Amino acid sequence: MSTAIALLPSSLPSVFTARPEARTRMRDFFSSHIRNANTRRAYREAVRQFSEFCAEHGILDLAQVEPVHVAAFVETQLKTQSKPTVKLRLAALRMLFDWMVVGQVIPTNPAHAVRGPKHSQRRGKTPVLQADEARVLIDTIDTTSLPGLRDRALIGLMVYTFARVGAAISMRVDDFFVQGRRGWVRLHEKGGKEHEMPTHHNLDRYLEEYIVAAGIAEDRKGPMFRTTRGRSGELTSNSLLQSDVWRMIRRRALAAGIKTEIGCHTFRATGITAYLKNGGRLEIAQQMAAHESARTTGLYDRRSDEISLDEVERIGI
């Protein structure tokens, strides 16, 4: 069984496992109902936190949980966590309790009437690189080595297609293909959506050079971006993990002299901002980023940052 899905009863939070039927329902919720690995991880943490809260207050069975307990948990979380995090954890509890109600483990959802904290966001918090910084980062990667070719292709993919890191590392070799005499990529985005788009000429070159050097062109169903075996630089048959990509990005940024604490999502925001600054349209950026809402795409638009900086510099003291 996949480690992403495996959920042993002994590892489940106690308040949700006091009864066999609750334990089974809990296991099914995380193994079959929640399919996205990142969502599963976030919801698991929410449930763990709530279970610890219940244990501290002598609540050992789901039948004891009342709306006042969920509300108190929310208030406790707000002391140490951001509002978006608390809203997400409350949403996770609501969904899990609904699952328990449908499974006739409990009669009502105690989280249903609990209001979460109000929070609205007009600007994203993801660190963004200027176009010239992104160019420097890519150009300073040593492409005389196979890991260097791989890292340049991976970063280029996230910049030029606005791909989420999860979609990038899920790519197989045959997800890069030729159509109409130009390269295309197929991205497997959240919610099981397949998203195809043509490749920028730079990305086309990065991917082709990496695939040829790696010798993986014939392994069409194998992962595109693979781990290396120790310090040998030799590729394995295993796909990179998100944590591998984060460490690689931090290492490459440090080598390029970039002080901004960037992460995997930085390149999605960097690419969208660069596209819009060069006359791109928000609705097209939304399609390219596979966003459901243009408002979500707007959170990645950092063109106003430069305007704000120019205005600050007017303070002539």
Secondary structure, DSSP 8 states (H G I E B T S, - for coil): --TTT---GGGS-GGGSSSHHHHHHHHHIIIII---HHHHHHHHHHHHHHHHHHHHTT--SGGG--HHHHHHHHHHHHTTS-HHHHHHHHHHHHHHHHHHHHTTSSSS-TTTT--------SS--S----HHHHHHHHHTS-TTSHHHHHHHHHHHHHHHH---HHHHHT-BGGGEEEETTEEEEEEE-GGG-EEEEE--HHHHHHHHHHHHHHT-TT-TTSBSSEEE-TTS--EEEEE--HHHHHHHHHHHHHHTT--S---TTHHHHHHHHHHHHTT--HHHHHHHHT-S-HHHHHTT--HHHHHHHHHHTT---
